[in-house]
């Protein structure tokens, strides 16, 4: 499992995806932020791997900025081979969490990067009040909201990274579902 994930990072981790940082920088910054805030091990793993759908060979696709490749769904499916829902559900829900936050907090939209603003429109825009209430009843919604906030902050081009993907190997292996370990 770790070798497959590392392979995704080796092949695609140094690419940018509309942001000023690479996939690798973004993932490591996001996981570091989660760790610094005392997140659970599954949520740290979700923070590290939330954009793996951008790096999975089977889901690499259109470069058309008008296409939503639904990286959150493909990433959650990919990770579901090995990890429990505590890891995969925040990954699957992190885009919906952006829509929730845009509908729930008037100033949140202003904090988004240009790429996140563009993708928000492709993903359905801010949630209505009814959709927000429904989202909050979804299992792992709160974890996805926390992940989304780290996701937004994990785009610092000046941040020196102290950790590498290898530093998370033991954590990832410890979270594997017993039937696949």
Beta strands, then each sheet from edge to edge (+ up, - down):
end
